[in-house]
């Protein structure tokens, strides 16, 4: 019987170039599932490598992976929400979990890790857009302190038609003001 001390531990770390194949597999599962992403086309490994390289050059927009025994279970990216200066302290989160690791807490750990990273990077808010049909994604947001702030009706056009999109946000707790 496995105990807590003998179970493999999930490690959250920055994505590296050698993670591209696994990350691409996970992303392409989401495309196939038609509920986890707005993308309709599978991603190529070379495109994933470029995505990782861009994150390595831009510390404000990291990509983190969840790894168990050298196996990538999921990943999360913190992207820009808007290019305008007044909104540069808001980030958009994109999270993907390998099918075989869903419902084991990988998404929660990735979400908490990106929330911590965003706080350290000076963000004040994170946003996300989730297909309403993605119940697991909406549950993940609620479980990690996010709230739904609105919906776009018939917003995302995928292969099978138009889909409603939930808008979610996470307000990053502000750092305590030093007392003098």
Residue pairs with C-beta under 8 A, 6 or more apart in sequence:
8 68
8 69
9 68
10 66
10 67
10 68
10 73
10 105
10 106
10 109
11 66
11 67
11 68
12 64
12 65
12 66
12 67
12 109
12 110
12 113
13 64
13 65
13 67
14 55
14 56
14 62
14 63
14 64
14 65
15 23
15 52
15 55
15 62
15 63
15 64
15 65
15 75
16 52
17 49
17 52
17 53
19 52
19 65
19 72
19 75
20 45
20 48
20 49
20 52
21 45
21 48
22 65
22 71
22 72
23 48
23 52
23 63
23 65
23 72
23 75
23 96
24 43
24 44
24 45
24 47
24 48
25 98
26 72
26 74
26 75
26 96
26 97
26 98
27 37
27 39
27 42
27 43
27 48
27 96
28 42
28 43
29 36
29 96
29 98
29 99
30 36
30 37
30 39
30 96
31 37
31 39
31 40
31 41
31 42
31 43
32 42
33 99
34 158
34 159
34 160
35 131
35 133
35 134
36 96
36 131
36 134
36 137
37 94
37 96
38 129
38 131
38 156
38 158
40 158
40 159
51 63
51 77
52 63
54 61
55 61
55 62
55 63
55 77
59 121
60 78
60 80
60 121
61 77
61 78
61 79
61 80
61 91
62 77
62 78
62 114
62 117
62 121
63 75
63 76
63 77
63 78
64 75
64 76
64 77
64 110
64 113
64 114
64 117
65 72
65 74
65 75
66 72
66 73
66 74
66 75
66 97
66 101
66 106
66 109
66 110
67 73
68 101
72 98
73 97
73 98
73 101
73 104
73 106
74 95
74 96
74 97
74 98
74 101
74 106
74 107
74 110
75 95
75 96
75 110
76 93
76 94
76 95
76 96
76 110
76 111
76 113
76 114
77 93
77 94
77 95
78 91
78 92
78 93
78 114
78 117
78 118
78 121
78 123
78 126
79 91
79 92
79 93
79 94
80 88
80 91
80 92
81 87
81 90
81 91
81 92
81 127
82 88
82 90
89 122
89 123
89 124
89 125
90 123
90 124
90 125
90 126
90 127
91 118
91 123
91 125
91 126
91 127
92 126
92 127
92 128
92 129
93 111
93 114
93 126
93 127
93 128
93 170
94 128
95 107
95 110
95 111
95 114
95 137
95 140
97 106
97 107
97 110
98 106
102 136
103 136
107 136
107 140
108 140
108 143
108 144
111 140
111 141
111 144
112 144
114 126
115 126
115 144
115 145
115 170
115 172
118 126
118 172
119 172
119 173
119 175
123 172
124 171
124 172
124 174
125 169
125 170
125 171
125 172
126 146
126 169
126 170
126 172
127 167
127 168
127 169
127 170
128 141
128 146
128 167
128 168
128 169
128 170
129 152
129 165
129 166
129 167
129 168
130 137
130 138
130 141
130 165
130 166
130 168
131 137
131 156
131 163
131 164
131 165
131 166
132 138
132 151
132 163
132 164
132 165
132 166
133 163
133 164
138 148
138 166
138 168
141 147
141 148
141 168
141 170
144 170
145 170
146 168
146 169
146 170
147 168
147 169
147 170
148 166
148 167
148 168
149 167
149 168
149 169
150 166
150 167
151 164
151 165
151 166
151 167
152 164
152 165
152 167
153 164
154 162
154 163
154 164
155 162
155 163
155 164
155 165
156 162
156 163
156 165
157 163
